[in-house]
Amino acid sequence: MLAARAQLDFINSLVARFQRRDSVMQPLIVFQSQYIAIIALLRSVGHVFEKVDCDTSEREVWGNRKWAEWKRVPIFRSFIEPRRNDLLKEFKGGLELRDIGFSSPAIVADPSMPGMTSIVTTLEAADLRDANGRFILPQIHEAVAFWDRCLAEAEAAFGEDRRSAS
């Protein structure tokens, strides 16, 4: 199995947890870190594919040709790449507490945190929107589907098993 496929399987698990409805309040930082991890990992699928899975000269040639195509696909250009850059290179574009996807927050004593408090809330991920007002989850799902198609193409070209690790 491609290493990038194993990574995409892990991302799928993160997304499933992120979008799961739960009435138990959690620290806002938990939701923020899940979102940042999903976005960062979505972008790094291509790096893992290129650096780990394209481990022969034939695969490298094929991968370089396909990578040039994949980077031009709209979901990559309009979501995966810019969202990763916003979050990891500029530390902007994260989840906003004022977003409708969050319930009314509470501040609780938390001796493990700097300042001794945490902001807790519940999350309805389906209601989260980005700074441009677009729903976040459909973009994440489209990005996962994009990588699934790319990796399926690579698996077919490389004669790799497509079965997931789970």
HUCORWO-V7216 format. One record per residue. N is the residue number from 1. RES is the residue in one letter. PHI is phi in degrees with one decimal (NA if undefined). PSI is psi in degrees with one decimal (999 if undefined). OMEGA is omega in whole degrees, -180 to 180 (NA if undefined). Layout:
N,RES,PHI,PSI,OMEGA
N,RES,PHI,PSI,OMEGA
This chain:
1,M,NA,141.1,177
2,L,-63.7,142.4,175
3,A,-61.2,-37.7,179
4,A,-64.2,-31.3,177
5,R,-67.6,-43.6,177
6,A,-60.8,-39.1,178
7,Q,-65.0,-43.0,179
8,L,-63.9,-36.9,175
9,D,-60.4,-41.5,178
10,F,-63.8,-42.6,178
11,I,-60.8,-41.9,178
12,N,-58.1,-39.5,177
13,S,-66.1,-41.4,178
14,L,-62.4,-43.2,180
15,V,-64.0,-42.6,179
16,A,-59.1,-42.3,179
17,R,-69.4,-40.7,-179
18,F,-62.9,-40.1,-176
19,Q,-90.3,-2.9,-180
20,R,-67.2,131.4,177
21,R,-73.5,134.8,-178
22,D,-151.1,128.2,-178
23,S,-88.6,-0.2,180
24,V,-86.2,126.2,179
25,M,-67.4,141.1,177
26,Q,-132.1,159.6,176
27,P,-58.6,137.3,178
28,L,-53.4,-35.3,-179
29,I,-61.9,-26.1,177
30,V,-65.4,-47.1,180
31,F,-66.0,-42.3,179
32,Q,-60.0,-46.5,-177
33,S,-67.3,-35.3,176
34,Q,-62.9,-45.6,-179
35,Y,-63.1,-46.6,180
36,I,-62.1,-41.5,179
37,A,-62.9,-43.3,-180
38,I,-61.0,-47.9,-178
39,I,-65.0,-46.2,-179
40,A,-62.1,-43.0,-180
41,L,-69.9,-34.3,176
42,L,-60.2,-40.1,180
43,R,-72.9,-33.9,-175
44,S,-79.2,-7.9,175
45,V,-55.6,-43.6,180
46,G,-63.7,-38.1,178
47,H,-66.4,-43.8,179
48,V,-62.9,-43.2,178
49,F,-58.8,-50.1,-177
50,E,-66.0,-45.2,-172
51,K,-86.7,-27.5,-176
52,V,-107.7,-49.3,-173
53,D,-79.8,-26.9,178
54,C,-91.0,65.0,-170
55,D,-96.8,6.7,173
56,T,-126.9,163.0,-179
57,S,-62.9,-37.3,178
58,E,-65.0,-44.7,178
59,R,-65.6,-38.1,-180
60,E,-63.1,-44.7,178
61,V,-61.4,-48.5,179
62,W,-61.1,-47.4,-178
63,G,-62.2,-41.5,179
64,N,-63.1,-40.4,179
65,R,-65.1,-45.7,-179
66,K,-69.8,-38.5,-179
67,W,-60.1,-38.7,177
68,A,-61.4,-36.4,177
69,E,-73.0,-47.7,-175
70,W,-59.9,-37.1,-179
71,K,-66.2,-16.1,180
72,R,-93.3,-7.7,-180
73,V,-67.7,135.4,-175
74,P,-52.0,-42.1,-178
75,I,-64.4,-32.3,177
76,F,-71.0,-48.8,-177
77,R,-69.3,-35.0,-173
78,S,-99.1,-13.6,-178
79,F,-132.2,-61.7,-171
80,I,-58.4,-55.6,-177
81,E,-67.7,-52.9,-177
82,P,-66.7,-35.2,-180
83,R,-67.3,-41.7,176
84,R,-59.5,-45.4,-180
85,N,-62.1,-43.5,178
86,D,-58.9,-48.3,-174
87,L,-74.2,-44.8,-171
88,L,-97.0,-26.2,-179
89,K,-99.1,-25.2,-178
90,E,-123.7,-4.9,-177
91,F,47.3,53.0,174
92,K,-139.0,164.5,177
93,G,87.0,15.1,177
94,G,-76.7,-175.4,178
95,L,-72.3,138.0,-180
96,E,-103.8,131.1,-180
97,L,-58.5,-30.1,-179
98,R,-75.3,-5.3,179
99,D,-62.4,143.7,-179
100,I,-62.1,-19.1,180
101,G,-69.4,-14.1,179
102,F,-102.7,142.6,174
103,S,-78.3,175.5,177
104,S,-58.3,129.8,-177
105,P,-81.4,163.3,173
106,A,-132.5,152.8,175
107,I,-107.8,125.7,-178
108,V,-123.2,152.1,175
109,A,-66.9,132.6,-179
110,D,-148.2,91.4,-176
111,P,-60.8,-16.4,-179
112,S,-80.2,-11.3,-175
113,M,-101.8,150.0,171
114,P,-59.6,137.3,-177
115,G,83.2,-6.2,174
116,M,65.5,15.4,178
117,T,-137.7,160.2,173
118,S,-132.6,146.5,170
119,I,-91.8,124.9,180
120,V,-117.4,152.3,-178
121,T,-163.9,174.3,170
122,T,-109.5,163.4,-176
123,L,-128.3,133.8,168
124,E,-114.7,89.2,-172
125,A,-58.2,-31.0,-179
126,A,-63.1,-20.0,-179
127,D,-95.4,-6.1,-178
128,L,-69.1,139.3,178
129,R,-126.7,153.4,176
130,D,-84.5,-177.9,-177
131,A,-62.5,-21.3,179
132,N,-93.3,5.2,178
133,G,85.2,4.8,179
134,R,-85.7,142.7,177
135,F,-63.1,139.4,-176
136,I,-79.8,-46.0,-174
137,L,-59.2,-43.1,178
138,P,-60.2,-34.4,178
139,Q,-67.8,-41.0,177
140,I,-63.0,-45.6,180
141,H,-62.7,-39.5,178
142,E,-65.9,-38.2,178
143,A,-65.2,-41.7,177
144,V,-63.0,-44.3,179
145,A,-63.9,-38.4,177
146,F,-58.4,-51.5,-179
147,W,-65.4,-35.3,178
148,D,-60.3,-44.4,178
149,R,-64.5,-43.8,180
150,C,-61.0,-46.3,-178
151,L,-70.1,-34.2,176
152,A,-62.9,-39.7,177
153,E,-62.8,-44.0,179
154,A,-65.8,-43.2,180
155,E,-60.5,-40.7,178
156,A,-65.7,-42.9,-180
157,A,-67.2,-34.6,-175
158,F,-93.2,-6.8,-176
159,G,69.0,31.3,-179
160,E,-90.4,150.9,175
161,D,-71.3,129.7,-179
162,R,-87.6,-12.8,-177
163,R,-56.4,139.7,178
164,S,-77.4,165.5,-179
165,A,-73.2,-20.1,-177
166,S,-89.2,999,NA
